[in-house]
Amino acid sequence: MSEGTKRPFSVREIREEFPALRQLIYNKNLIYFDNGATSQKPKIVLDAINMYYSKDNANIHRGVHFMSQKATTEYEASRITIQKYINAKKSEEIIFTKGTTDGINLVAYSFGELLSAGDEIIITAMEHHSNIVPWQMLCQRKGLKLRVVPINKKGELIMSEYDNMLNSKTKLVAVTHISNTLGTINPVKEMGAKAHAVGAKILVDGAQSIQHMSIDVKDMDCDFFVFSGHKVFGPTGIGVLYGKEAILDSMPPYQGGGDMISKVTFERTTYNELPFKFEAGTPHIAGGICLGKAFEFLSSLDMVAIQKYEKELAEYAQDMLDTFEGCRIIGEAKNKTSVVSFVMEGIHPFDIGTLLDKQGIAVRTGHHCTQPLMDFFGIPGTVRASFAFYNTREEVDKFIEAVEKSINMLK
Ligand SMILES: *Cc1c(COP(=O)(O)O)cnc(C)c1O
């Protein structure tokens, strides 16, 4: 975590900084409970987007002129803000990507080049499709074996099965830090230590954790940590892959093009240093700069207080939903946060979502890009309410009333 004074957590004050929250949907006050899909943006990010394109717009890393140098300085300053926020050793370990999906594909391709037939990769039963499919593609390409850690009915990993799967052929464990569908918080530090004990690396999908808890990659001792900017109050189209320097150094480039080279001839090309080796082409400059602003904003907040607040909010919502007859909560892990997924007996999730929408409430319905998880629970999908620190208890009360009204209409 970066140093500096944290302001005491006040949901009223925080809401002031998110203009999107102050709008009417079908003439009702918006209640935004779809933060697992994407987050709203604070003023500091919105102002930075406007400022960049109205004044500072220039390409980076190559111009001699004032604007190019200013854009480069800001883009690189943002990398350092993020490095400090997640407590990475060096800014070279922060690779800008398009998002979580892009970061995982980068690792699957590039780290995958170092693997050979017979090697094993471990994922879990609760992964998002973007932490399943790239590994399947790699396994097909290289003749590797993909193994899946099962879960119990509460939506927790069965750790004894994980222990049994680890062996000298295991090369990588790829696991989500927090499940986007269940809210389960996985013991990634412990899983990493066990992976390291057999010589394997661990990739942590942080798409659902970076916005809900303080992240310290050194303490977690993960080899890779990936997340998306848009879920952590920044723009879409930008994200981060953190990787330990020595491992990133050992990996071949993912894409070829400008910026990732140090010298090109038709006979031979030598590659640039980290992080540029993995950043071919003109990047999402505004995205990188504005993601830095999102992290400046987060740095001023007390994440410990926020984590507690969000957990209480989710528990409150879950306890209220649980009182409805025919309601089944999907995901009852002991260690969970920020997400409540449920199904109502005899009612399709989509119908509840549609009626909630008409009452100004944004939730997600469907499989949440976790189809194997839906198969495990024997359901087509869920209604998912996912919270951020700008949500309130009053909003949860209105949501519960609206769910009740919806059920009564559909019964
Ligand atoms: C959203 C999400 C992803 C994919 O993120 P993109 O921004 O779509 O690339 C991956 N894993 C988890 C757990 C997610 O919630």
The ligand as an SDF file (V2000), in Angstrom:
LIG
                    3D

 15 15  0  0  0  0  0  0  0  0999 V2000
  -14.4440   -9.6950  -15.4410 C   0  0  0  0  0  0  0  0  0  0  0  0
  -13.5810  -10.8100  -15.1030 C   0  0  0  0  0  0  0  0  0  0  0  0
  -12.6250  -11.2890  -15.9980 C   0  0  0  0  0  0  0  0  0  0  0  0
  -12.4860  -10.7420  -17.3810 C   0  0  0  0  0  0  0  0  0  0  0  0
  -12.2220   -9.3580  -17.3810 O   0  0  0  0  0  0  0  0  0  0  0  0
  -12.2490   -8.5210  -18.7320 P   0  0  0  0  0  0  0  0  0  0  0  0
  -12.2520   -7.1030  -18.2550 O   0  0  0  0  0  0  0  0  0  0  0  0
  -13.5270   -8.8810  -19.4520 O   0  0  0  0  0  0  0  0  0  0  0  0
  -11.0510   -8.8710  -19.5040 O   0  0  0  0  0  0  0  0  0  0  0  0
  -11.8200  -12.3290  -15.6020 C   0  0  0  0  0  0  0  0  0  0  0  0
  -11.9250  -12.8670  -14.3750 N   0  0  0  0  0  0  0  0  0  0  0  0
  -12.8290  -12.4240  -13.4790 C   0  0  0  0  0  0  0  0  0  0  0  0
  -12.8820  -13.0670  -12.1240 C   0  0  0  0  0  0  0  0  0  0  0  0
  -13.6900  -11.4010  -13.8170 C   0  0  0  0  0  0  0  0  0  0  0  0
  -14.5890  -10.9760  -12.9390 O   0  0  0  0  0  0  0  0  0  0  0  0
  1  2  1  0
  2  3  1  0
  2 14  2  0
  3  4  1  0
  3 10  2  0
  4  5  1  0
  5  6  1  0
  6  7  2  0
  6  8  1  0
  6  9  1  0
 10 11  1  0
 11 12  2  0
 12 13  1  0
 12 14  1  0
 14 15  1  0
M  END
$$$$
